[in-house]
Amino acid sequence: MKALKQTSKLDFILEGSGVLHDLPLPKLIEKSLLRNEGILTPTGALSVETGAYTGRSPKDKFIVKESSINNLINWGPINQPIDKNVYDALYNKVLTYLEKKEELFVSKGYAGADQRYKLPLVVINEFAWHQVFARQLFIRPTQLHEHVQENPFKIISAPGFKAVPEVDGTNSEAFVIISFEERVVLIGGTEYAGEMKKSIFSIMNLLLPEQDVLSMHCSANVGNEGDVALFFGLSGTGKTTLSADPTRSLIGDDEHGWSTNGVFNIEGGCYAKCANLSEENEPEIWNAIRYGTVLENVVIDSNTRLPSFDDTCLTENTRAAYPLEAIPNALIPSVAGHPNTIIFLTADAFGVLPPISKLTKEQAMYHFLSGYTSKLAGTERGVTEPEATFSTCFGSPFLPLPAHRYAKMLGEKIVAHNVNVYLVNTGWSGGPYGIGKRMNLRYTRAMIQAALEGNLTAVETTVDPIFGLQIPLHCPGVPSEVLQPKETWADAEAYHSKAKELARNFNKNFEKFSPVASEIKQAGPRI
């Protein structure tokens, strides 16, 4: 009964005279400027700042504990439960707050480029620039009547509403709450627009597997022959850079589904990091920053209005949000066939993982569950040496289901479609961070090209004695000595010491996974 009351109250608010529905992009940008929410750069991009919250707030994310999903969710510090009564009370407070606003912005969209799995959305925002962001990141209906579907998910974003933790049952003034039964994402207390994007991804990470579709935190592209490649990797591993290939069409840069028909993009746009962005290194992103793009927390010169991408005084997490069509070789609609190749990217600051190695199915599931990369010294207070960091399935903050469900689906699809899987280290060679050098990008591109073109399938390999990885002895365009990490170190004993240290980190991290088949556990490193 409460749900009916909530729906009717929201419908009443959305019928108000100050509620602006499906404004065209130019009008939304005009509204943003009139409301002093942002400024325009010389290329026409809308530059905004998000205040105290310049990134996601994972400790403030909750899922309403509801009977229909209670036994599905992997409850814990990532998927924190919140009582239905607490949610209802906060929901009504937010609606009361929004009801008093002179203007609200509402638009429709989708998640899921494959029509068979699309999720209709209604996005309700307090800020006009948030609606620009939502319009660019979600899939836009070409005609409004396309959206006539029952039961859409509603995003209700009220950044100006601050929760009182001791009264409202939250952990801070900010909150991001998903109710699967009410089909609502309730956001308050934070102006960081990425909460909208990642909340919908979290929702799709439950809904899609329930439809036998593997949801994935990865980029994807496709070649002229229809050969599809997936790129998994955490921040700093080169996922966006390496998947942006002028000879291949971009399917998407961050979120995808893999169904019985093939791969499809979940989003309609890109949310690219732009710290230290340069036209030379990332021309696709550079050229996408134009009218309609939202720049988040990028320092702007007060006189020239030129962005300073090298200045990260506001945050390291500077972002550009733009539609997929801004990339010249984007595939629209972003739907393609089954993958031929999967690339797991890692930036190993220990300098001991091979620059490229071929994985068995069991090794692929092991490294998928591990989601390894390195946290570098200086990136956080107290970090003085490189640290191994692991993010389950390369996206643990967004996985409501137990990890083994995603890994099992991946393993089944690898076998069913005979997919080649490679682990590519874009990190350090010849020693750890501070001693060795970052892997040459030209070599990395050559290795990935060889993998995608099938030039490594029949190449002779040697097995790494600690990590068990199959290392090719030859690769076109890459010196053979670069392929063997031990050969690039001046001190063999130091290499073995670092390799064993990283192996112990892998094994310790993997202890948390249960139930996992013994052959997957045994696919990890051995000391």
Long-range contacts (C-beta under 8 A, 24 or more apart in sequence): 2-88, 3-181, 3-182, 6-88, 6-91, 6-92, 6-95, 6-182, 9-92, 9-95, 10-95, 10-124, 10-154, 10-156, 13-95, 13-98, 13-99, 13-104, 14-104, 14-106, 14-124, 16-99, 16-104, 18-101, 18-102, 18-103, 18-104, 19-103, 19-104, 19-105, 19-106, 20-103, 20-104, 20-105, 20-106, 21-106, 21-107, 22-106, 22-107, 22-108, 22-144, 23-105, 23-107, 23-131, 25-132, 25-135, 25-292, 28-105, 28-128, 28-129, 28-131, 28-132, 28-135, 29-128, 29-132, 29-291, 29-292, 31-103, 31-105, 31-128, 32-127, 32-128, 32-129, 32-132, 35-103, 35-127, 35-128, 37-127, 37-128, 37-129, 38-129, 38-294, 39-300, 39-305, 40-305, 41-289, 41-295, 41-300, 41-305, 41-306, 41-307, 42-304, 42-305, 42-306, 43-289, 43-290, 43-291, 43-293, 44-290, 44-291, 44-292, 44-293, 45-289, 45-290, 45-291, 45-292, 45-293, 45-294, 45-295, 45-307, 45-320, 46-129, 46-132, 46-292, 46-293, 46-294, 46-295, 47-295, 47-298, 47-300, 47-305, 47-307, 48-129, 48-294, 48-295, 48-296, 48-297, 49-296, 49-297, 49-314, 50-190, 50-191, 50-192, 50-193, 50-296, 50-297, 51-191, 53-174, 53-189, 53-190, 53-191, 53-192, 54-192, 54-296, 54-297, 54-314, 54-315, 54-317, 55-192, 55-194, 55-315, 55-317, 56-192, 56-194, 56-195, 56-198, 56-397, 57-172, 57-174, 57-176, 57-190, 57-192, 57-195, 58-397, 59-171, 59-172, 60-170, 60-171, 60-172, 60-174, 60-175, 60-176, 60-189, 60-190, 61-176, 61-177, 61-178, 61-199, 61-202, 61-397, 62-87, 62-170, 62-175, 62-176, 62-177, 62-178, 63-177, 63-178, 63-179, 63-180, 63-400, 64-177, 64-178, 64-179, 64-180, 64-181, 64-182, 66-179, 66-180, 66-181, 68-180, 68-181, 69-180, 69-181, 69-206, 69-400, 72-206, 72-210, 72-400, 72-401, 73-206, 73-400, 73-401, 74-399, 74-400, 74-401, 74-402, 74-403, 78-396, 78-397, 78-399, 79-400, 82-169, 82-177, 83-169, 86-168, 86-169, 87-177, 87-179, 87-186, 89-168, 90-163, 90-168, 90-169, 90-170, 90-175, 90-177, 90-186, 90-188, 91-182, 91-184, 91-186, 93-161, 93-168, 94-156, 94-158, 94-161, 94-186, 94-188, 95-156, 97-158, 97-160, 97-161, 98-124, 98-126, 98-156, 98-158, 98-161, 101-126, 103-128, 105-130, 105-131, 106-131, 107-131, 107-134, 107-135, 108-141, 108-144, 108-147, 108-152, 109-134, 109-135, 109-138, 109-139, 109-140, 109-141, 109-147, 109-268, 110-138, 110-139, 110-140, 110-141, 110-147, 110-268, 111-138, 111-139, 111-200, 111-203, 111-204, 111-266, 111-267, 112-139, 112-204, 112-208, 112-257, 112-264, 112-266, 113-139, 113-264, 113-265, 113-266, 113-268, 113-333, 113-334, 113-335, 114-257, 114-259, 114-261, 114-264, 114-335, 116-259, 116-261, 117-208, 117-211, 117-213, 117-257, 117-259, 117-264, 119-152, 119-153, 119-200, 119-203, 119-204, 119-207, 120-147, 120-149, 120-151, 120-152, 120-153, 121-152, 121-153, 121-154, 121-155, 121-200, 122-152, 122-153, 122-154, 122-155, 123-154, 123-155, 123-157, 123-196, 124-154, 124-155, 124-156, 124-157, 125-155, 125-157, 126-157, 126-158, 126-159, 126-160, 127-157, 127-159, 127-191, 129-193, 129-294, 130-157, 130-159, 130-191, 130-193, 130-196, 132-292, 132-294, 133-193, 133-196, 133-294, 133-321, 134-193, 134-196, 136-268, 136-269, 136-292, 136-293, 136-294, 136-321, 136-322, 136-323, 137-196, 137-197, 137-267, 137-268, 137-269, 137-271, 137-321, 138-200, 138-267, 138-268, 138-269, 139-267, 139-268, 140-268, 140-323, 151-183, 152-183, 153-183, 153-184, 153-185, 153-200, 153-203, 154-183, 154-184, 154-185, 155-184, 155-185, 155-187, 155-196, 155-199, 155-200, 156-184, 156-185, 156-186, 156-187, 157-187, 157-188, 157-195, 157-196, 158-187, 158-188, 159-187, 159-188, 159-189, 159-190, 159-191, 161-188, 161-189, 162-188, 162-189, 163-188, 163-189, 178-202, 178-203, 180-206, 192-296, 193-294, 193-296, 193-321, 194-271, 194-296, 194-319, 197-267, 197-271, 198-397, 198-398, 200-266, 201-255, 201-266, 201-398, 202-398, 202-399, 202-400, 204-255, 204-257, 204-266, 205-395, 205-398, 205-399, 205-400, 205-401, 206-400, 206-401, 208-257, 209-401, 209-405, 209-406, 209-409, 211-259, 212-259, 212-260, 212-409, 213-257, 213-258, 213-259, 214-257, 214-258, 214-259, 214-406, 214-409, 214-410, 214-413, 215-255, 215-256, 215-257, 215-266, 215-406, 216-255, 216-256, 216-257, 216-258, 216-393, 216-395, 217-254, 217-255, 217-393, 217-394, 217-395, 217-398, 218-254, 218-255, 218-256, 218-394, 219-243, 219-250, 219-251, 219-252, 219-253, 219-254, 219-256, 220-250, 220-251, 220-252, 220-256, 220-263, 220-265, 220-336, 220-339, 221-245, 221-248, 221-249, 221-250, 221-251, 222-248, 222-249, 222-251, 222-331, 222-336, 222-337, 223-247, 223-248, 223-249, 223-452, 224-248, 226-336, 226-337, 227-340, 227-341, 227-452, 228-262, 228-263, 228-336, 228-337, 228-338, 228-339, 228-340, 228-341, 229-339, 229-340, 229-341, 229-342, 229-343, 229-452, 230-256, 230-263, 230-339, 230-341, 230-342, 230-343, 231-343, 231-345, 232-342, 232-343, 232-344, 232-345, 232-368, 232-371, 232-394, 233-343, 233-344, 233-345, 233-346, 233-373, 233-394, 233-426, 234-345, 234-346, 234-347, 234-371, 234-373, 234-389, 234-391, 234-394, 235-273, 235-373, 236-347, 236-373, 236-376, 237-345, 237-346, 237-347, 237-373, 237-426, 238-345, 238-347, 238-426, 238-441, 238-444, 239-345, 240-270, 240-272, 240-273, 240-282, 240-285, 241-281, 241-282, 241-441, 242-343, 242-345, 242-426, 242-444, 242-445, 242-448, 244-282, 244-284, 244-285, 244-327, 246-329, 248-329, 248-452, 249-329, 249-330, 249-331, 250-324, 250-327, 250-329, 250-330, 250-331, 251-331, 251-334, 251-335, 251-336, 252-324, 252-334, 258-338, 258-339, 258-413, 262-335, 262-336, 262-337, 262-338, 263-335, 263-336, 263-337, 263-338, 263-339, 264-334, 264-335, 264-336, 265-324, 265-334, 265-335, 267-324, 268-323, 268-324, 269-321, 269-322, 269-323, 269-324, 270-320, 270-321, 270-322, 270-323, 270-324, 270-326, 270-327, 271-319, 271-320, 271-321, 272-319, 272-320, 272-322, 273-317, 273-318, 273-319, 274-298, 274-309, 274-318, 274-319, 274-320, 275-309, 275-310, 275-312, 275-316, 275-317, 275-318, 276-309, 276-310, 276-312, 277-309, 277-320, 278-309, 284-327, 284-328, 285-320, 287-326, 287-328, 288-320, 288-322, 288-326, 288-327, 289-320, 289-322, 290-322, 290-326, 292-322, 292-323, 292-326, 293-320, 293-321, 293-322, 293-326, 294-320, 294-321, 294-322, 295-319, 295-320, 296-320, 296-321, 316-379, 338-413, 338-417, 338-419, 339-417, 339-419, 340-417, 340-419, 340-420, 340-452, 341-419, 341-420, 341-421, 341-422, 341-451, 341-452, 342-414, 342-419, 342-420, 342-421, 342-422, 343-421, 343-422, 343-424, 343-448, 343-451, 344-368, 344-394, 344-421, 344-422, 344-423, 344-424, 345-373, 345-424, 345-426, 346-372, 346-373, 346-374, 346-423, 346-424, 346-425, 346-426, 346-427, 347-373, 347-374, 347-425, 347-426, 347-427, 348-372, 348-373, 348-374, 348-425, 348-427, 348-428, 348-502, 349-374, 349-375, 349-376, 349-386, 349-427, 349-428, 349-432, 349-433, 350-374, 350-386, 350-388, 350-427, 350-428, 350-432, 350-433, 350-498, 350-499, 350-501, 350-502, 351-427, 351-428, 351-429, 351-430, 351-431, 351-432, 351-433, 351-435, 351-436, 351-485, 351-488, 351-489, 351-498, 352-466, 352-485, 352-495, 352-498, 352-499, 352-502, 353-423, 353-425, 353-427, 353-467, 353-469, 353-485, 353-502, 354-423, 354-425, 354-464, 354-467, 354-469, 354-471, 354-483, 354-484, 354-485, 355-424, 355-425, 355-429, 355-439, 355-443, 355-444, 355-447, 355-478, 355-482, 355-483, 355-485, 356-422, 356-423, 356-424, 356-425, 356-447, 356-448, 356-451, 356-456, 356-471, 356-472, 356-475, 356-483, 357-422, 357-423, 357-461, 357-464, 357-467, 357-469, 357-470, 357-471, 357-472, 358-420, 358-421, 358-422, 358-456, 358-461, 358-469, 358-470, 358-472, 359-421, 359-422, 359-423, 359-469, 359-470, 360-470, 360-523, 361-411, 361-414, 361-415, 361-421, 362-411, 362-519, 362-520, 362-522, 362-523, 363-421, 363-423, 363-468, 363-469, 363-523, 364-410, 364-411, 364-414, 364-421, 365-407, 365-408, 365-410, 365-411, 365-520, 365-523, 366-510, 366-520, 366-521, 366-523, 366-524, 367-423, 368-393, 368-394, 368-406, 368-407, 368-410, 369-393, 369-403, 369-404, 369-407, 369-510, 369-513, 369-516, 369-520, 370-506, 370-509, 370-510, 370-524, 371-395, 371-396, 372-506, 372-509, 373-427, 374-427, 374-433, 376-433, 377-433, 377-434, 386-432, 386-433, 388-502, 388-505, 388-506, 388-509, 390-509, 403-513, 404-513, 404-514, 404-515, 404-516, 407-516, 407-520, 420-451, 420-454, 420-456, 420-457, 422-451, 422-456, 423-469, 424-448, 424-451, 429-482, 429-485, 429-488, 430-488, 430-489, 430-490, 431-488, 431-489, 431-490, 431-494, 432-498, 436-488, 436-489, 440-482, 442-477, 443-477, 443-478, 443-479, 443-482, 446-475, 446-476, 446-477, 446-478, 447-475, 447-477, 447-478, 449-476, 449-477, 450-475, 450-476, 450-477, 450-478, 466-496, 466-499, 466-500, 466-503, 466-525, 466-526, 466-527, 467-499, 467-503, 467-525, 468-523, 468-524, 468-525, 468-526, 500-527, 503-527
